[in-house]
Amino acid sequence: MDFSEHKNIFLQIRDWMVDQILTGNLQPGDKIPSVRELAADIEVNRNTVMRSYALMEEEGILENKRGIGFFVSTGAKSTLLSIQRKEFFSEVLPPIIHQIQVLNLNSEDLESLLAVIHSNDIKK
């Protein structure tokens, strides 16, 4: 895992785990690596991984089954989609809309962009 200097490592670990859940690489009920295992694999302090896991447990994404480990919660994907959508609309989209306005883009410009995105989705 490559870490960015612009965001806390524990949040980057959370983002990676969220991506794994949203893309289907991790399913509800799946056991995730232990704190110790993940810390060793990505070469970070165990407390950093524990902080990520605690945050995800607080958000309802992970369940801690004492003595067994952490598991992806049943409603993790729908919870994450809700969180990610709110974040997208409040944090990501406003600067994009501003750029659209500054660049004076019109619906035809955006339609061609969406057509490219749609054709890439079809290829997957």
PyMOL commands that set and color helices and strands:
alter all, ss='L'
color gray80, all
select helices_A, chain A and resi 9-22+35-42+46-58+76-102+107-123
alter helices_A, ss='H'
color red, helices_A
select strands_A, chain A and resi 62-65+69-72
alter strands_A, ss='S'
color yellow, strands_A
deselect
rebuild
show_as cartoon
